[in-house]
Amino acid sequence: MKKILFITCFLLIAGMAFGEEDTLSVSSRRAVLSEKRLSVPAPAQLRRPSATRFIAPTLLVACGVAARFNDTPFRRFDRYVARQVDLNVDRHYPADNYLLAAPAAFAWGLDFLPGVTSQHNFRDRTLILATSYLFMYGTVTTMKRQIPVVRPRGWNDDAFPSGHTAVAFTGAHILYREYRDQSPWIGVGGYVVATAVGALRVANRAHWMSDIAAGAGIGILSAEVGYLMLPVWHRLFGIDGDGQLVVMPSAGVQNVGIGLVYVF
């Protein structure tokens, strides 16, 4: 069980330690945010990407792929963890199916709370989330089809990588990047939830540890892609200035709903 705790802590620390994405100091970013809410990307010199932010997620994916080969340490570790789960876990934990969306939900709407300020406005966060999850879904789906891996329970061969973990870490990394100037603990909370999702997938015998590592890496990379693509969407759609959000509740005889209209 100590090794399970070790790899869980590694996933958590990897996401936080390599989450930094640009050359701005914390004080500089806070100064920009205090001046006004940004509706367009910062100047190029303020958002120059750093390659170091891709190191940790790339290593996580590489470790997952390495476990696909027999007799590697990663594959042996997969089997060891699976044996420990079989010996020590005797129940199913359904929370993983509900927790996976929590980081993205908070990343999308947390700044609606009074006194909470995000890095980007609602429109840009929506674009970032949509781009990130489209990239994540395409990557995970393609890898599941091209790299068949039987789950520990043995009931199908689409274990690699973990989609639940990828969903959770995509949202967690966006949550971290959006609110780290507000409080670093917001991002830490997102990573804790995402790590818990991965741990539960292993405990439920739905995935190997290598599936979880790869899913976490893909999630973080997908979030970074979302941020890299934001200036592209701005130029493509001619977005400039703040949009307006209109929330329209609706009610009928047999249904109740809510509509969102965002004017760019």
Salt bridges, closest charged atoms under 4 A:
GLU20 OE2 - ARG29 NH1 3.24
GLU20 OE2 - ARG180 NH1 3.55
GLU21 OE2 - ARG177 NH2 3.35
GLU21 OE2 - ARG180 NH2 2.33
ASP22 OD1 - ARG29 NH1 3.30
ASP22 OD2 - ARG180 NH2 3.84
ASP78 OD2 - ARG68 NH2 3.74
ASP78 OD2 - ARG75 NH1 3.65
ASP86 OD1 - ARG205 NE 2.85
ASP96 OD2 - ARG201 NH1 2.93
ASP111 OD2 - ARG37 NH2 2.99
ASP111 OD1 - ARG125 NH2 2.78
ASP124 OD1 - ARG123 NE 3.11
ASP124 OD1 - HIS234 NE2 2.90
ASP158 OD1 - ARG151 NE 3.08
GLU178 OE2 - HIS120 ND1 2.88
ASP181 OD1 - ARG29 NE 3.56
ASP211 OD1 - ARG68 NH1 3.76
ASP211 OD2 - HIS207 ND1 3.38
GLU224 OE1 - ARG53 NH1 2.67
GLU224 OE2 - HIS173 NE2 2.75
GLU224 OE1 - ARG177 NH1 2.72
